[in-house]
Amino acid sequence: MRTIIVHLLCLIIHVKSDDYVNVTYQPVQRQLLDFKKEHPHPIGLWTKNAGDPVEIRDTITINSDQFNNQLLIDSLSTFDGERIPERVVHAKGTGAFGYFEVTHDVSKYTYADVFNEKGKKTPLVVRFSSALQSIGGTELNRELRAMSIKFYTKDGNLDLLSLSVPVYLYNDPLSFIDVIHALKRNPQTNLFDLTSLYDKFTLKPTAVHFFFWLLSDYGIPNGYRKMDAFPIHTYELANIHGETHYVRFNFRTEQGFSPLTSPQAAAIQAVDLDYFTRDLYNAIDSGHYPAWKLEMDVMTPHDIQKLDYNPFDVSRLWKNGTFFTVPIGRLVLNKNVENHFRDVEQATYNPANLVPGIPGPVDFLFHGRRMFYRDSQNYRLGRNNNKILVNTPLYEKSYVRDGRPPTKLNMKNAPNYYPNSFHGPVPYVDEHRPWKKLLVLESNAVDLEPAWYFYNHILEDEAHRERFITNLAVSLVPVTPPVIQRAFKMLHLIDEDLAKRTRAAYEVALAAAAAQQAALKATDSTATPKRNYPTAEGPPKHNETKSIYRLGIHQEHDYHH
C-alpha cells in the first residue's frame, strides 16, 4: 500500500510540473485541463436551483431521507428535461463565433449597412451541420452539409443559410416533406434506404443535378474548414438610388477546397465519427483561424431579360458569360463556443431574417422556407426563441411579448399595442426601398441539361469523372427493381456515355458486394471468445489470493513493480 501512495505522489508532482507531458494531446482533449489552468481555484460555491449553497453532506443520498434532499429533487427533475427535440434535418452540428470584414465597397449594389464602408467589422456566429445525420451520427457520410451564418448587424440579424454545393434539390416548397422522408431512415428498418432515394429522384428528376454534386469530389469535403458554401437563392439587392441587382452569394474557403474520397472518409470514420467538429475546434483553439472570402455573382434587370434560362431556379447554376463577380469581404472564425447547447443547439437561422438593402429572394421555395423555418424553431425552442441569447439582435423594440420563457425584459411597462399615442416603438420610413416587386412564374418542366453539363464540364478531368461514376455505381447496388431500371433509363436520357460507363461500374460493384457478403458468412464459423459470466450455478472458482479485494490492492502493486 505504501508503494502505491509513493507512486501516486510522484505522478501528481510530475503532472503538476508539466501539464502537457503528452505532446499528442489535441486542444479538444485539453479542454478540462485548460479550464483548470484558467481557474486555479474552484469558481465558487455549488448552489441549488434557488441559489442556496449545497451542504457537502447532501451530495450523498445513500442511507438518507431522499425526499428531504432538495439537491436530489432539483437535480433529477432538471436532468429529466435536459433534452429538447433535435432538428428534423441538420441535427448534427458544431459552431463558432467570429466576424465579417468588408474589403470592397459594394454600395453600388446595396445600401445594406453590413456590406458598406471598407474595413467595417460585424460580429457573427456560424453553425456547421450535416443534413441527414442525427445528433450522434457520423460527419463523414456522403451528403449535403450546411454553413449557416448569423450577422449581428445594427439593422438586425442577417441570416445566410449556405450549403456545401451551389444547387438545391427542388423548387416547390411542398416537395420538402417528401424529399426528406425519402432521404431519411426507412420507417420500418430505421436504416437509410437508397431505393427510396432513387425512387423519388427518378420520379421527380429535378434533384438529379444536386445528387450528382454529392456523388462527385464535392460530396465529402476534408472538414468544414475546407468547404465552400453557397446560400443557393438568387437575392435581390437595392441601392440608395432605388436600383436593383440580382446576386448569388458565394463563400470561398481560404484554406483551399479539399475533398475526401470514399475510401479516405471510410478510414477516418472507422476511428473518428466527429472528425469535422474536432478539426474545427482544434484549428481555432490553436490560432489557425479559418476564413472564407465572400463574393457575389451579379446580374442586372436588363441582363435577366436576355437569358434563355431561369436565374431564380435553385436547382441549376447560372451559365458562364451571363453574370459578373464582385468581391465583398472576409468571414473569419476566431472563437470556439463556450457551451455547445447554449451557443449551437439553441441557435436558430431563418432565411427570412434580412436587413434593409437586401429585400431577398423572390422564388417560391424562399416563400415556403420563410414559414417552415420559423414554425420548426417554435416547436423546438418555444415561440420566444428569438430572445435566447445567441439569437438576440443587437437592438430590439417590439410589441411581441409574453409567452413561455425566455421573455427577457418583456418590454417592461411600454404600451403593448400599435398604434398608440403614448410613445411606444414607432416604425421608420425606408426611402430607398424598391417600390416594385418582381414576380417570377416558375415552370414545372424537368430539365436534364444541368446534369449533363455537370458530367461533361464541371467534372474537370477523367480521374474525377471516374471517381464520380464509381460512387454512382456503388450507390445503385442496393437499389431494387423496378427502381434500378428507371435509374439507368434516366442516366441514358442524361448522357449515353454516362449510362454506359455506370452500367459497367455497376456490374463490378455488384460482384464486389456479393464477394463481401460471402466473406461475412464465412466469418460466422470462426471461434468466438468464451463468455465467462456468472451463472445460476455460482461464480467461477478463483484462487483465494485473487479475490476482488486483493485485485484492487496487490494486483495494482504488482503492476507498478
N, C-alpha and C positions, 0 to 999 in steps of 0.2 A: 504493500500500500504506500509505503514511504517513497518507493521508487516512482510510482505513478505521479505523486504530488510533485516530485522534483522535475519530472519530465514536463508536467503541465506548466509549472512556473517558468521553466526555460522557454516553453513555447509562447507563453504570454509575453515575456520580456522581449523575445525575438520579434514578434509581430508588432509590439508597441514601438520598437525602434525602427522598424522597416515595414510600413503599411503594405507596400506593393512588392513584396519579395517575389511573388509570382508574376513575372512580366507578361504572361499571356492573358491577364485579366483585361477584359474589354470594359468600356465605360458602363455598359448595361449591367455588368457583373459587379462593378464597384459602387453602384448607387447607394446601397445602405452604408458602406464604409465612408463614402463621401459625405453623407448626411451626418455621420458621427463626427467627422473632422470639422464640419461646418458648425456643429453644435457640441462643444467639448463637454457640456453638462446637460442633464435632462431638460427638455424645453419647457417644463412646467409641471404643475400638478395634474394628475388624471382626474377628470370630472365626470359626473353622471349627466344625464340629459338636461337636468335643471340647473346645472352649473355647480352643484355642491361637490366637494372633493371626495374621492374614493378612499375609504379606510382600508388599509392593507389586509385586514382580516376578512373583508368582504370579497376579496379576489379568489377565495377558495370556498366552494359551496358544499364540499363533502362533509357529511355529518353535521349539517347546519339547517336552520329553518329557511328553506329556499324561498318560501312565499313572502318572507320579510326582507329578502335581499333585493333592494331596488336596482342594484347594479346588474344582477342577473336578469331581472324583468326588462330593464331598459335595453340590455344587450341583445337578448333573444328577440324581443318584439321589433327591434330595428333591423336585425340580421334577416328576419323573415321577409322583409320588404326591400332588401338591397337591390335586387334585380328589377330592371324595367324592360319592357318589350324591346327586342332588338329590331333594327331597321329591316323592312321587308326585302330590300336589296341594299348592297353596300354595307352589310352589318359589320364585317371585319375591317378595322381601320386603325390608323395612327395619325398623329398630327404634330404640329409645331407652330411657334409664333415667329414673326419676322416683320419685314417692312417692304414697301414698294417705293422705288425712287424713280422719278421722271428723268429721263435722259434726253428726250427730244420734245420740243414744243409741238403739240398737236391741236392747238386752239383753232386751227383752220378747219378742223373736222368736228370738234365737240367743245362745249363750254363746261363739261364736267370738271369740277374743281380738282378731283383726284388726279387727273391727267394733264393739268395745266401747271405752268411755272416749272421750268427746268431746275432740277435739284430738290424739288419737294419730296418729302418722305411721308408715307402714310402707313400706320401700323396695320397689321393683318394677322389672321390665323388661317392655317391650311389644314384640311383633313384629307389624307390619302386613304383609299379603300379599294377592295376588290369586290366586284359586283355580286357574285353568286354565293360567296362563302358565308357561313355562319360565323359567329364570333370566334369559335375555336378552330376554324378551318385553316387550310394552307394558303400561303401567299404566292405559291409558285405554280398555280394552275394556269392553263392557257385560257384566259378570259379577259373581259373588259375591266379596266381599272379607272379610278377617278382621282382627280386633284381638285377639291372644292376650296375656293378661296373667298374669304370674307374680308373686304377692305373696310376699316373703320374710318370713313371719311367724315368731314364736318357737315356734309349734307345727308348723312345717314349711311347705313350699311349697303355696300355694293357686293353682291354675291355673284361670282363667276364659277359655275359648276362645269368643270372641264373633264374631258375623257381622254384616255390614252390613245385613241385613234380618232381621226378627224371626221368620221361619218357615223351615222346612227342607224338603228335597226328599222325604224318605221316612222311614218309621218302622222298617222291617225292616232290621237290620244287614246282612243278606246282599245287599240291594239296592245297597250301596255300590259293589261291584265293577262291576256292570253300568251303573249310572248314570255313574260316572266314565269308563268305556270309551266310553259313548255321547257324553259331553260333550267328551272329549279328541280327539286327532287320529285321523283315519282310518288304519287300519293299512297301506293301500297308498299313498294320496296324501299322507299325512302332513300333511293340512290339516284344519282344523275343519270338521265336516260337519253342517249344520243338518237334513239329512234323518234322520240317525241320532238326533239330539236329539228331533225331533218324533215319530219312530217310537217311541222309548222313552216319551215323555211321553203319547202318545195311547193306548198300550197299558197304561200304569200312570199314570193321571192324578193321582195323589197330588201330583206335583211341579208341577202347573199353577199352583196358588196361588203357590208360590215363584217360578216363572218370570214370572208377572205382575208381581211386585215388581221384578224385574230389568229388565223392559221399560218400567217407569214412570220417573219422575224419580229414584227411589231407586237406579236401576241404575248410575249413574256419579256419585258424589259429586265435589265440587271439591277433591280431595285428601283424604288421610287425616285431616287436622285437622278437616275439616268433615263428618265422617261419624259417625253414631250407631252403636252396637254392641250386640249382644244375644247373651247366652250360650245362647239358644234353649230349653234344657231347663227343666222345672219342678223346682226344687231343694227338697228337704226341709230345713227348719231345725229346731233343737231348742233350747229354753231350759233354764235351770238347774232348772226345775220338771218337766222331762220332757215339756213340752207341745210339740207340733209345729205348724209352719205350712208352707205350700207357696207358693213365691215364684218369680217370674220377674225376673231382674236386667235392668236397662237402663242403658247408659252413654249419656248425652245430651251431645253436644258443646256446650261453652260458646262456641265460635266461631260458632255458629249453623249449622244444617244448610244446605248449599248444593250444589245439583246442577249438572251439566253436561248440556246437550242433546247429542244425537248429532253435529250439525254443530260445536258448540263443541269437543267431545272430539276429533273428527277433525282440526280445525285445530291444536290443541295437539299431537296425536300426530304430525303431519307434521314438527314441529321438535324434539320432546322426548318420547321414549318413557318417560323416568324422571321425569315431572312430579311425581308423588306423593312420591317419595323426595326430590327436590330441594326441594320445598315444605316438607316436614317438617324437613329438616336446616337450611335457611336460617332458618326461624322460630325454632327452638331456639337456634341459634348467635347470632341477633340479640336474644335475650332475650324473644321473644314466645312464652312457654311455653304450648303447647296444654293444655287441661284439659277434663275430662268430669265431669259430675255422675253419681254412681251412685245409683240408686233401685231399689226393688223393688216389684212388684205382688204383693199378698199375698192368700192365701185360708186359711181355717181348715179343719180336717177336717169341721166341720159345714157349711161353705159347699159343699164338694165334693159332699156327698150330695144337694144340691138342684139340681145342674147338669143341663142337657139336652145337654151335650157333654163330651168327654173333655179335661180340663185338662192331661193329660200328653202329648197329641198335639202333636208338634213341628211338624206341617205346618199348624197353624191358630193364629189369635190367640185370646186369651181374650175373651169377649164383654163389652161395656160393661155396667157395673152389677153384675158378679159378683165384683169384687175392689176393693181399695183400695190406694193407692200410698203408700209410705213412703220419704222421702229417707234416705240413709246417709252420703255423703261426696263428696269430690272426688279425682279422679285427675289428677295434674299430671306432665307430661314436661318435665324441665329439664336433661337432659344427653344429648348425642349420644354414640353408641358410639365408642370409640377404635379398635376394629378390627372390621370387619364380620364377618369369618369367625369370630373368637373369640366375639363377643357376639350375633350374629344367626344366622349359618349353623349354628352348633353349639347354639343354644338349642333346647330341647325343651319342648313343652307337652302335657300329658296331662289330659283332663277327670277322670281318676280321682285326680288329686292334690288331695285335700280335707283339711280340718282339723277337729278336734273342734268340734262345734256346727253343722257342715254335713254331715249324713250323705250328702247328694247326691241326684241324680235317681233315680227308680225305674222309668223306662221301659226298654223292651228295646233301643232304639237306644243308650242310655248304656251298657248292659251290654256291647254289642258294641264300642263305642268304647274301653272300658277295656282291651280285649285288643289291638285292632289298632294303636292309637297306640303302645303300648309296643313291639310287635313291629316296627313300621316304624322306630322310633328305634334299636332294637338293630341292625337291618340297616344303617342309615346311619352310625351313630356307634360301634357296639360296645355290649356289654352293660353297660359301666361308664359310659354316657353321663350318668348322674346324678352322676358325680364330676367332670365337666367344670365349670370354674369358674362359668360363667353359670347352670348348673343345680343347683349345690350349695346345699342348705339351710343356714340359719344354724347348726343343730345336727344332728348325726347320730352315732348309735352303732348298729352293725348287725352281724349275723352273715353278711351277704353280702360276700364278699371274693374276691380273686384275679381271674383272667381277664386279658384284654388291657388295656393301659394306656388311660386313667389309673387307677391304683389309689390314688393319694394315700398316706396313711399305712397303708392296708390293715389298720386296727385294731391295728397293732403286734403286741404279744405277748399280747393278750387272748384268752380262750377262744374257740374258733370253733364252738361248738355250744351249743344250748339245749334243756332246762335244764342248768345246771351249778351246782356248789357253790363256785365259785372267783371269784365276784364279777364275772362278765361283765354286760353290759347286761340290765336287767330290764324287763318291761312294767309299765304302770300300770293303775289301775282308774279308768275314767271313770264316775263316779257319776251323771252327768246323761245318759248315752247312752240314747236310747229303747230300750225292750226289745221293742217291737212294730215290725214292718216291714210297710209297706203293699205288697200285691201287686196289680199292675194287669194286667188281662187286656184286651188291645187287639184291636180289630176290624180285619179286612182289607177292609172295605167302603170304597168310594170315595165321598167326599162332595165335591160340587162347590160346595156353599154358600159356603165361604170364598172361592173365586174369584169367585163372583157378588157377594159382599159387597165384595170389593176393588174391583171395577169400578164398583159403584154408590155406594159410600160412602167408601172410602179415597182414591180419586181425587176430590179435593175440589172441582174446578171443571172446566168444559168444556174449557178450554185444556189442562189436564193430561191429560184424557181423550183429547183429540185427538192429543197427542204420543205417548201410550201406544199408540193404535191405529196410528199411523204406524210406530212401532218394531216393532209386532207384524206389520204387513203386510210391511215390508221383510225381516223375518226369514223370512217364508214364501216369498219369491220363489225362492230356490234349492232349495226342497223339491220332491222328485219324487213322481209317483204311485206307489202308491196312498196314500202318507202324507199328501199335501196334502188329499185328500178327507176322510180321517179327522180331520185338524186342524180343518177347517171344520165338520164334524159335531160335534166336541167343543165348539167355540165356540158352536154353536147350542144345545147342551144347557145351557151355562152361562148364556147370555143372548142372546135373539133380536136385540136392538139391537146388541150387541157383534158378533155374527156378520155382520149386515147391513152395518155400517159398516166392518168389517175387510175384507169382500169388495170393497167399493168402493175402499178404500185400496189393496188388493192389486192391483187392475187398474191403478191409477195407477202404483204402484211397479214393476209388471211392464213397463209401457210405458217408464218411465224407464230401467230396466235394459237393455231392448232398444236404446234410443237410445244409451246409453252404450257398449254393445258395438259398435254401428255406427260410433260416433265413434272408438273404439280401432282398428278395422280401417282406417279412413281414414288414420290416422296412420302405418300401416305403409309407405305410399308416400312419406313425406316424406324429404328428403335427410338423410343422416347424415354426421357428420364422417369424413374420410378417415383410415384407420389408417396412421400414418406410422411403423410399427415396422421395426426392422432385419430384413432377409431374407437368404436364402442368396445373393442377387445382390450383397451387400455393403451397407455403410452408406450412407445418403443423403449426397450431396455437400454439404459445408459450406464456407463462406468460411473461409479459414485463420485469420482473426482471431477466429472464434467457436468455437475448439476448446474442449473440456471444461475444459482448464486455464485458458484465458482467460475463459471464462464464470464461473469461480469467483473471478476477481480483477477484471478490467477491467469486466465487466458489472456487478458489485456496486458498483464505484467510480462507474460512470455513474449507477446508481440513486440513490446518495446525493447526487450533484450535481443 
